[in-house]
């Protein structure tokens, strides 16, 4: 037994509760951000893998690294006070990432990647830091933006009000995401901090049996373009809980990016999270090549986001069987270059790239929500109709817009829905600071099978429009 322990110590690992532990310092890692520790940390990971798995320990200290490849049956432990900083040298990413099989399916630039691995985890109270660099630039003239696009409408509105529509930001290479796991099974990410990623902070693609718990993700709210928080991309059997995500771009986003036989997002639960974003706090889409189904979001707070709950379906996928419940939502308009109107809820189907319908949104329930927004709750089927939508126990408080280019019109807007039911919903206008552009509490357009029960709301202060407006609607009398 003594001889066995001696061998473990000589090989740079130790036995802890029957599991091998590999300390990166024993393999040459240096807690000094002027020294690149990629090879040393990778050597510890490879040694752990050669022993069948275990824990790779990163002790307290600051480390500099390029791409690291996590292997099956390995737990990467970031101790309290440990931070791995992403290198700012482009040569430290592409080469290593391609060596572990990165293709278009797994972004070539990443800090920690895994492909076709099983039983992998990252945990501890340590930090991954992307050291993102971004620069300001001016977008094209308004006349160059298609008028019928989402951006085109926002730009046209900004021009009308004399608001700045040209200032934007873009990332400066290298721009690695911090975690990118593709085609992995049995994934756990717990308790760590993920800070200032240059691209998508945590991207999980085509993974199964995923647990994300208690992590903190943040990027600059002002200029953090493309720095999504958590992207769940074509994954199955996923739980996300107890997370705080505060980002420039989308905070928590479900995607299906694969065009050819892309995997669906299925059996996903999100609970007990606090989400903030200068774009969307929680979004399904925009990449929607495959389906999203059997999803619950509950007991969450959306604080100070540009958009609250978002579904943007454009590529042919279907969003079905989704339940949102027990939410507090507070939205506020951001700068013009960020997409969003300060709307607590926005669902839309808008086809692109020649797809005949764009996709579907059906069998959706939103229940027990208190929302304060600088725009309203909107559901719009531009290229296909939404189906079977139910809202209940919704309190919507309409607040004045801080932005110069006013966008808010109606509190609730529904356009192009088959089977719409509202129960116990109310609208409350801010009467001390009313917006002149406000119109109706409820505007229903092109609705088949509308049913209302205990729905309340007055006309907007000073508005010439009725509180309830109907255009091309049929009612469900049951």
CORMOGI-V570192 format. One record per pair of residues at least 24 apart in sequence whose C-alpha atoms are under 6 Angstrom apart, sorted by the first residue. I is the first residue (numbers start at 1). GAP is how many residues later the second one is. Records with the same first field share a line. If there is no record, write none. Layout:
# CORMOGI-V570192
I=GAP + GAP
This chain:
# CORMOGI-V570192
19=35
20=34
21=33 + 34 + 35
22=34 + 35
23=33 + 34
24=34
31=30 + 31 + 32
32=30 + 31
33=30 + 31
36=28 + 29
37=27 + 28
38=27 + 28
66=26 + 27 + 45
67=26 + 29 + 43 + 44 + 45
68=43 + 44
69=43 + 44 + 45
70=44
71=46
72=45 + 46 + 47 + 48
73=46 + 47
74=46
75=45 + 46 + 47
76=46
77=46 + 47
78=46 + 48
79=45 + 46 + 47
80=45 + 46
81=45
82=44
83=43 + 44 + 45
84=44
85=44
86=44
90=84
109=67
110=66 + 67 + 68
111=67
112=66 + 67
113=66 + 67 + 68
114=67
115=67 + 68
116=67 + 68
117=67
118=66 + 67 + 68
119=67 + 68
120=67
121=66 + 67 + 68
122=67
123=66 + 67 + 68 + 69
124=67 + 68
125=66 + 67
126=66
127=65 + 66 + 67
128=66
129=66 + 67
130=66 + 67
131=65
132=64 + 65 + 66
133=39
134=36 + 37 + 38
135=34 + 35
136=32 + 33
137=30 + 31 + 32
138=28 + 29 + 30
139=27
158=247
161=244
165=171
168=169
169=54
175=24
177=24
180=24
182=24
183=24
185=24
186=24
188=24
190=24 + 25
191=24
193=24
197=30
198=29
199=27 + 28
200=27 + 28
201=27 + 28
202=28
203=28
204=28 + 29
205=28 + 29
206=28 + 29
207=28
208=27 + 28 + 29
209=28 + 29
210=28
211=27 + 28
212=28
213=27 + 28 + 29
214=28 + 29
215=28
216=27 + 28 + 29
217=28
218=27 + 28 + 29
219=28 + 29
220=28
221=26 + 27 + 57
224=24
225=24
234=29 + 30 + 31
235=30
236=29 + 30 + 31
237=30 + 31
238=30
239=29 + 30 + 31
240=30
241=29 + 30 + 31
242=30 + 31
243=30
244=29 + 30
245=30
246=29 + 30 + 31
247=30
248=29 + 30
249=29 + 30
250=27 + 29 + 30 + 31
251=26 + 30
252=30
253=29 + 30 + 31
254=30
255=30 + 32
256=31 + 32 + 33 + 34
257=30
259=30
262=28
264=26 + 27 + 28
265=27
266=26 + 27 + 28
267=27 + 28
268=27
269=26 + 27
270=27
271=26 + 27 + 28
272=27 + 28
273=27
274=26 + 27 + 28
275=27
276=26 + 27 + 28 + 29
277=28
278=27 + 28
279=27 + 59 + 60
280=27 + 28
281=24 + 27
282=27
283=27 + 28
284=27
285=27 + 28
286=26 + 27
288=25 + 27 + 29
289=26 + 27 + 28
290=27
291=26 + 27 + 28
292=27
293=26 + 27 + 28
294=27 + 28
295=27
296=26 + 27 + 28
297=27
298=26 + 27 + 28
299=27 + 28
300=27
301=26 + 27
302=27 + 28
303=27
304=26 + 27 + 28
305=26 + 27
306=25 + 26 + 27 + 28 + 34 + 36
307=33 + 35 + 36 + 37
308=36 + 37
309=36
310=35 + 36 + 37
311=36
312=36
313=36
314=35 + 36 + 37 + 38 + 44
315=43
316=42 + 43
317=42
318=41 + 42 + 43
319=42
320=41 + 42 + 43
321=42 + 43
322=42
323=42
324=42
325=41 + 42 + 43
326=42 + 43
327=42
328=41 + 42 + 43
329=42
330=41 + 42 + 43
331=42
332=42
342=31 + 32 + 33
343=30 + 32 + 33
344=29 + 33
345=32
346=32 + 33
347=32
348=31 + 32 + 33
349=32 + 33 + 34
350=32 + 33
351=32
357=26 + 27
361=25
362=24 + 25 + 26
363=25 + 26
364=25
365=25 + 26
366=25
367=24 + 25 + 26
368=25 + 26
369=25
370=25
371=25
372=25
373=25 + 26
374=25 + 26 + 27
375=33
376=35 + 36
377=35
378=34 + 35 + 36
379=35
380=34 + 35
381=35
385=31 + 32
386=31
387=30 + 31 + 32
388=31 + 32
389=31
390=30 + 31
391=31
392=30 + 31 + 32
393=31 + 32
394=31
395=30 + 31
396=31
397=31 + 32
398=31 + 32
399=31
400=35
409=28 + 29 + 30
410=29 + 30 + 31
411=30
412=30
413=30
414=30
415=30 + 31
416=30 + 31
417=30
418=29 + 30
419=29 + 30
420=30
421=29 + 30 + 31
422=30
423=30 + 31
424=30 + 31
425=30
426=29 + 30 + 31
427=30
439=24 + 26
440=25 + 26 + 27
441=26
442=26
443=26
444=26
445=25 + 26 + 27
446=26 + 27
447=26
448=25 + 26
449=25 + 26 + 27
450=25 + 26
451=25
